[in-house]
Amino acid sequence: MADVTPSLSQKLERLPYNNPGLLADLGVGLWAWPLPMDFNDNGLTDLVIVCTDTPYNGVYFFENTGDIDPVTDLPVYKPARRLGGTVDNASISYINGQPVVSTPGRFYPDFKNTAFDNPVSIPAPDANDLYPGDARIRANQWKFVDYNNNGVQDLIVGIGIWGDRNYRGSKYYGWDDAYDENGQWTNGPLKGYIYILQNTGSNDNPVYKDPKQLLDTDGVPINVYGRPSPNFADFTGDGKPDLICGEFRDGFTFFKNVGTLSNPLYAPGRPLTNGDTEICMDLCMITPVAYDFTGNGWPDLVVGDEDGRVALVEHTGEVVDGMPLFLPPRYFRQLAEDIKFGALATPVGFDWNGDGRDDIIVGNTAGHIAFIENLGGNPVKWAAPELLKTGGEVIRIVAGPNGSIQGPAEAKWGYTTLTVADWNHNGLPDLIVNSIWGKVVWYENVGTLTKPKLAAAQPLEVEWEGEVPKPCWNWWDPEGNALVTQWRTTPVAVDWTGNGLTDLVMLDHEGYLALFRRVKRNGDVVLLPGERVFQLEGEDGPLRLNDGTAGRSGRRKIAIVDFDGDGRLDILLNSQNASFYRNMGEVNGITVFRDKGLLDERRLAGHTSSPATIDLSGDGIPELLIGAEDGFLYYRKNPFVFR
């Protein structure tokens, strides 16, 4: 075995673009809570964004450069500057034209100087005291508004409810594993309610009345699909503040004020549209803020998305049939600094365009797959992510109403995770992809080595013996001989057996790491059922990487590579960053691995990381590349010195 010695001289760092002048999507990590304001008081709207993920958590300042992006016709922003630590459920109100930042039970009068360091308490009940019943409250959004136009700021609280067992006979969402045999969700929906706490005191000494749930003119509680993000502003130009809410998923609901300034009354909600098309964001967990970004007197929406990006949904200045008309979302861009692709990025290092340099192919929560081109140089210069297509259409795998075991709230997620390999042995690299569905598919490269072109997805088919297996919690059955396994786990295409054919190593339907061999039969290359031929040193039985069920299943990201230079294929496994399972050799057909622990001290995972390797130095040594929860790519030299 090769002599390897750990090297502590290198640590995981974000991989930079090294490409001055390049524009890329503006974004923080997972979850963006935008606070648009003129932060540096120079007359331009900056973007302050709160992010609560691991490892990117913090509050970040994106300075408006004053330049206009020729693609989006929006301002270009400088790279993020971290202002301080984070707080969940951050909201912003505008009082006499000045921004006031708040979180549940607190506001921050000196936010521009101290961020969240010096809170002032708001003398009002906690959200759990607002809503009766056995509630699981996830969104808890506190804002100020002069609700009845008496010059005193009242308090608005929007709450998103996931658990609701006993209140008013309604059903509990429950998050996980509640489809019937026809794929219908049998639990309840998410809920998003709004409460008004009127201030009977003054602005300096507020006294808040008991909370009152906001109802529409039919006497029905205003209710959207989770995370309501309430915004009161005059969206119709009649001088009265209307209400626009976001939701957990991706849309907006408009409630017209049909009352008066002193006694607002809200008509039942209607989806916000652009013509006949409902306005939707690209992803879930959206957070809109009403703000006149364009300066034309009409309140626009600045909206944070789940993957850390922020978009402008612009008010057109038109009102038709009492409905304000908005434009579709345009995502802000910034001067590129560090490489990011959405959230929960799943990279693979591979020379995709045949120029001799390792590029990056990467998936994410949105279900996209991108090519990030290595432009060469020292340090390496990178292009912006380019979404891959098939048949002229951008590849996007999403759950839809019943593809996520965790329920319809996850309809917009895809969680693509992938490998690049020559699957059909014609000399061209193909894509092998798994996703939120657990359906393993491949995209054949029908182009050339230097100009790849992808055909439509095809299922990976296995020469099953008997009934086709699937996770027991799946409400749906595999089609034909398709390979259906646990969701969100990497399909690693690699010649494990050394016979020149590309095999598949990944979790099987019960969470065991399995080898799906490729063999030739009657002139065809076929994929055999998975064999549990891997074992962890010191343990009995095959290597099981996840024994959880339903939503707790899968989620394992793996790379297979000779990482320590001893001639045997090792495993890099998602963990706090990446864990190293060293291949100790084969005994009686079983490959034994030794858990050598973490490859770095840095914590990259709140949900998961996604380890891979890439050779950027061109010396043939695989270096560590990790996609993190925040969507950024992290890199370090191989922590072993080859001798």
N, C-alpha and C positions, 0 to 999 in steps of 0.2 A: 504494500500500500504506500502511496506517495506520502512523504513527510509534509504535513501541513501545520502551519503555525498561525494562530489568530493574530491579526494586525489591527490595532486600535487607533491607527493614525487617521482613519477616515470615518466619517459619520454620515448618516442619512441627511440629505439636504434636498430642497425642492430643485427640480431640474429647470434651469432658465432657458428662455428662448434664445438669448444672445443675438437678437435680431432687431437692432435699432430702427425705429420707424414703423415696425409692424403693428397692426391693430388686431386685437383679439377681443372676444367677449369679456365685458367687465364682469367680475364676479368675486365673491368671497367663497367660503367653503359650503358645506351642506347647510341649507336654510338661510335665506336672506330676509332681513327685516329692515327695509329702507327708511331712512329719515332724511328726506330731501330738505336742504336748507342752504343758505349762503353762509357756509361755515367760516370762511376767512374774511367775510365782509368786504368783498371786492365787487359786488354787484352781479356775480354769476352764481347760478345754482350748482352747488356741489352735491355729491351723494355721500352721506354717512350711512354705513350699513352695519347692522349688528348681526353677528354670526355666533351660533351656540354649539357648533359641532366639536368633535375631536378629529384633528389636532388644531384647527384653524380658529378656535373660539376667540372672540374679541370684538371690539368695535373699531371700524376702519373708515378712514377718510379718503375719498377719491376726489381730487381737486379737478375742477372744470378748467381745461386749458384755454378755453375761448375759441379753439379751432372747431370746425364742423366736419364730421365724418361724411365723406362723399357718398358712402353706401347707404347709411341710415338717415342722413340729414339731421343728426343729433350731435350734441357736443361730444368731443373726445375728452376722455379723462386720464389723468395721470395714474400711475400704479398706486396701489393701496398703501396707506400709512396707518399703522396700528396706533390707536389712541389710548387703549387700555383694556381692562377686562370686560367680560360680557355679563348681561342679565337677560333672562328669558322674557318673552312677551313684551318687547319694547314697542311703544307706540309714540306717535307725535301728534300734537295739536298745534294750531296756529291761533294765538291770542293777540289781537291788535297787531297782526302781521308778524309777530315774533314766534319762533318755534319753541314749544315746550315739550320736553321728552318725559315720558312716564312709563312705569312698569307697575304691575299689580301692587297697590298699596303705597306707591312712592312716586315722586317726581323729582326732577333734577334741575334746579334753577341755574346752576353754573355749569351746564353740560358742556358748553364749548371749551371751557378751561379744564374741567376735571372729569368729564365723561360721567361714568356711573359711580364715582368715588364719594360724592357728598349728597346722598338722598335726603329728601324731606318726606315725612310720612303724610299720607292722605287719610284723614279720619273717617274711614268708611269700612263697612263689613267686607270680609273676605268673600271671594267668589263662591266658595263652598257653602256660605251662609245665604247666598242669594237664591240658590236653586234647591228645592226640596227633593227628597228621594235619594236613592243609592246611586249617586252620580260619580262618574269618572270624568273630571273636567281636564281637558288637555289645553285648549286655547283659553286665555284669560287676559283680555285686552282692555286696558283702562285709558280713556281719553276724556278731554275736557271740551265742552261745548255749551254755549249759552242757549239752552234748549228752548226756553220760553221768551227769549228776547227781552229780558229785564235787566240786562247789563251785568248779570252775575253768572259766573261759570259753573255749570252743573257737571255732573260726572256721568259718563256713559261707560258701561261695562259690557263687552261682548264675550260670550263664553261658548266654547265648543265642547260638546258632550259626547262621550264615547260609551259610557256606561250609564244605564238608566233602567234599573230593574223594576222599580216599584211605582214610579211616578205616572199618574194618569193612565195606567194600563198600557203604557208604551213599551216597545220591545228594546232589548239590550243589543247594541251592535256587537260587542264581544270580541271583535278584531279577527278571530281565527276560526277556520274549519266549520262553516255553517251553511254549506250548499246542500241542496237536495239532489236526488239522482238526475234531475233535469238541469242542473246548474243554476237553480234559482236560490238566491240568498234568503235564508229563513230567519235571520236575525233582523233587527231594526236598522234604520239608516243612521248616519251621523246627524247631529243637530247643532244648530248655531243660533242661540238666542241673544237678545239684547235687553239690558236693564238700564233704566234711567234713575239716577239718584239726584233729585232736585236739591239745589243749595238754598236753604232758607236763611243762611247767614250772609256773609260778604265774601268777596274774593280773598281778602286778607285773613278772615276768620270763618272758613266755611263750616256750615252745619248741614249735613246731608240727611234728607228724609229717608224713610224706609224705601228700599228699592222697589221699583215698579216695572214689571215686565212690559216691554213695548208690544202693542197689539196693532194689527191693521184695522181698516174700517169694517171688516167683517167680524171683528172681535176675536180673531185668531192670532195667537202669538207669532210675531215675525220670526221666521225660522228658515235658515239656509243650511247647506250641507257641511256643517262643521266650520270652524275657524271664521267667524263672521266678519272680522275686520271692519267695523262700522265706520262710514264716512258721511258726515252731514255737511252738505254744501248746496248752493243753488245751482243745480245741474240743468235747470230748464229756463232760467232767465226771468222767472216771475217774482223774484225778490224773496222767495221762501226757501229755506233749506230742505232739500230732499235727502234721501238716504240711498247710498250704494254700499252693498256688502260684497265681500269676496266669499270664498268658501274653501274647504280643505282641498277640493279636487282641482278645478281649473277655471271656474266661471264666475260671473258677476250677476247680481240681482239688483234691480232698480225699484225703489219704493217712492212713488211720487207723493209729495206733501200736498194733500187736497184740503188741508185745514188752513190755519192762519199762522202768523208769526208767533203770536203768544199762545196759541193752542194748536200745535202741529197734529195732523192726522195723516196717516200713511195708507195709501191704497195698496191692495195686494201686490206682491212682487212680480216683476216681469224680467226675463233674462235680458241682459244688455246685448245689443246687437249692432252689427254694421250691415245695414240693408236687411237681407233675409238670413244672414249668417250670425249665429251666436258668437260673441267674442269669448275666446278661450285662451288661456296661457298654454305654454308648451308642456308644463308639468303640474305637479300637485303642490299642496301646502303653500298657496299663494297668499301674499299680504299686500293689498292695495292701500295706497295713501292718496287722498284727494289733495292736489296741489296744482296751482296754475303754473305749470312748468314753462309753457310757451309764452306767458305774459300777455295773453290776448283777452284776459278777463274771464275766461271760462275755465272751470276746474278740470284738470286732466287727472289721470291716475298714474302714479308711479308705483310699480308693482314688483315685489320680490318673488322669486320663484324658488322651488325646492332645491335646485342645483346651484344656488348662490348667485345666479344672474338676476339682473334687474331690467325691466322694460318700461317704456312709456306707452300708455294707452291714451291717445290724444283725443280730446273733445273736439269735434269738428266745428262747433259753434251752431250746429243745426239741431232743431227740436222738431220731431215729427210725431203727431198724435200723442203729444205729451211725453214722448220718450226722447232723451238726449241721444245723439248719434256719436259714436266713437270710432276711431280707426283701429285696425288690428294692432297687436303688440309689435313694437320695434325695440329690440334689445340694445342697450347701450354697449359701447365698446371703449376700450382703454388702450393706452400704449402698452404693448405686450411686455410682460416681465417674466413670470414663471408659467410653465406649461400647465394648463388645466383643461380637462374635458368633462364638463358636467359634474356629477357626484358619483361616489363609489366607482372610480375609474378602474378598469380592468385591462392593463396594458400587456402587450407582447412585443418583444424586440425581434424584428425580422426585416431583411432587405426586401421590401415590398416591390420596389421599382427596378430591381436588378442593376443598380449602379455601384454595387460593392460596399455600400454603407448601410448599417442597420438603421431602419426606420422604426416607427412605433405604430402598431395597430391596436386600437383601444375601444372598449365598450363602456357603457355607463348606465345609470338608473333609467334614463329616458328611453333606453332600448335602441340607441343609435350605435353605430360603429364608425370610427374615424381613422384616417390615415394621416399621420404626422410625419412629414418628410424631413429626413436628415439632409441638410444642405451642405454638410461638410464644414471644414474649418477647425481651428483649435483656439478657443473652445468651440464645440459643435454648435452650429447655427441651425435653428429649426423653423419650419413653416408653420402657419396656423393650422389647426385641425381641419381636415377636409372630409365631410361626411361621405361615406361610401354609398354607392347606388347599385341597383340592379334593374335592368329594363328602363333606365332613365329616372327611376323613382328612388328617393332616399330610403335606405334600409331603416326600418323602425319596427321593432317587435314590442308590442304592448299587451298588457293583460286583458284589456277590455273589461266588460262587466263581470266576468266570472273566471278569468285566467289566473288570478292570484288567490292562493289558498287563504290569504288574510282578508279577503273580501273586496267588494266593489269600490271601496275608498281608494284602492290601489290601481284603478283602471288605467291610469296614464303611465304606469311604471313598466319597465321592460327588463332591467337588470341583465343586459347582455354580458356574457363572459365567454372567452373564445381562445382558440389556438390557430396558428397558421401552419399549414403542412401540405405536402403534396398528397392529397387523399386518393386521387385516382391514378397516381404513378405515371403521369404524362410529362413530368418535368416542370410543371407550373404550380406555384403555391396557391392553395385554396383556403377557405375559411371554414372552420368547424365551430359551431356556436351553440351554447345553451342559454337559457333565459329564465324569466319568471315562470314560464310554463313547465319547465323541465323537459321540453321536447328538444332533442339534439338534432340539429340540422346542419347541412353543409352547403356552401355557396361555391360552385365550381368556377374556377378561373378559365374563361373562354377567350381571354386575350393573349397577351404575350408576356415574356419575362419583364420587359421594360414598360409595357403598357397593360397592366392587369385590367380585366373586365369581368364582372361577376354575373353569372346566370342566376336565375331565381332559386330560392332555397329549396332543398330536397331533404326529406327525412333520412337520417342514418338508419339503415335497416340491418337487422341482426337475424342470423339463422337460428331463430328460437326453436326450442324443443318443447312442444306443448303450449300451454297458455302463455300469452305475452305478459310479462310482469309489468307492474306499475306500483308507485307508492299507494298504500292501501287507503289513504285519505283522498286520493284524487276522485272527484265525482265523474270524470270522463275516462274513457278507455283509449288506449293507443289505436291508431289506424294501421291495419296491416301488420307488418313486422317492425314497425318503428321502434326506435330506442327512446323510451320515456323513463326518466330517472328523477332524482331530487332536484328541486329548483335551485338556481343561482349557484351552481357548482361547475367548476371549469372542466370542459372536455379536453383532455390533453392527448393530442395526436402525436405519437412518437413510435419509432421502431424499437419497441421494448425487447422483442425476441431476437433481434439481430438477423432476421431472415430477408431483409430488404423490403419488407412490406410495412406500411404505416399502421400500427396498432392504435388502440384507444385505451387510455387509463383514466378512470374517473370513478366517482361514487356510483354505486348501483342503487336500485330503488329502495334498499334498506339501509343505506348509509355506509356500506363497506367499500373500501377502495378495491376496485376490481380491474382485472386485465381482460379487455375484449380483444382477442387475437384476430389478426388477419391471416388467412390461409388461401391457397389456390385450390379450387375444386372445379373440375371439368373446364379448365381454362379461364374460370372467373375468380376474381378475388372477393372473398366473402368475409363478413364480420361474425365471429362466434360469440356466444353468450359469455357474460362476464365470469371470470374465475377469481375467487378470493385467495390470491397467492401471495399476499403481502402480510407481514407481521411486524409488530414493534418489539424490539428486544426486551425480554423480561416479562412479556405478557403471553398469555395463552390465547389461542384462537386468532382468527384473521383480524387485520387492521380495520377498525371501524372508526371513521372520522366524524361521524355524527349519529347518535342514537336517538335524537329528538324526533318528534312527529310533527306533521302539518307545518305550521309557520316556523317552528324551531328546527326543521329539517334542513338538509342541504347547506347552502351558504359557504361551502368550503372552496377556497381558491387555491389552486396548486400549480406549480411548475415542476417539470421534470428535466433535470440537466445534471451533467457531471460537474458539480459545483466545486469540489475539492481536488479535482485533477487526478483522481486515482483510477480512472478508467471505468467507473461504475456510475450508473444513473442514480442520482439522489432526488429527494423531494424537498421543495420549498413550499411551505404551508402558511396560509394566512393565520395571523395571531396579532399580538400587540403591534408588530410590524411584519416580520417573517420568521418562522421557525425552520431550522435546518434538520431534516431527517437524513442522516448519512446511511448510505447503502453499505451494509456490512457483508454482503455476499448472499449466495443462495445455498440453502440446505434442503435437500429432498424436494426440490421444486418450489420452495417457499423463499422469497426474498425477505431478509431481515433488515430492519432499519433501527438505527440508534438515534434517539431524540437528543440532539446537541443543543437545543434551546434557541433563544432569540439570536438574530444576526445583528441586532443593534439595540441600543437602550431607548431610543425615541419611541413614544407612543403615537401611532398613526391611526389606530382603530377605535371607534366607538361602536360601530356595527361590525365592520370587517375591513381588512386590507386585501390587496391582490398582488402577490409577488410574481415577478418574472425576472428574466435576465436579458441583458443587451451587451453587445461588444462595441463600445464607442471608441476604444483606443486602437482597435484593429489588431490586437495582439493575440486573439484567439481565446482570451480568458473571459468567461462570463461574469459580467458585473451585475450588481443587484439593482433592479428597477421595481418600485412598488407603487401601485395605484392606491391612493388613500381615500378615506371617506369624504374628504373635502374636495375630491376631484383633481387635486394636484398630483404630479408625478414626483416621486422621491428617488434619489439615486445615491449610490455609494460604490466605491471600489470593492471588488471581491475581498472579503475580510480574511482570506487565506493567501499566504505567500507560497507559491509553487516552488518546490525544490527537487 
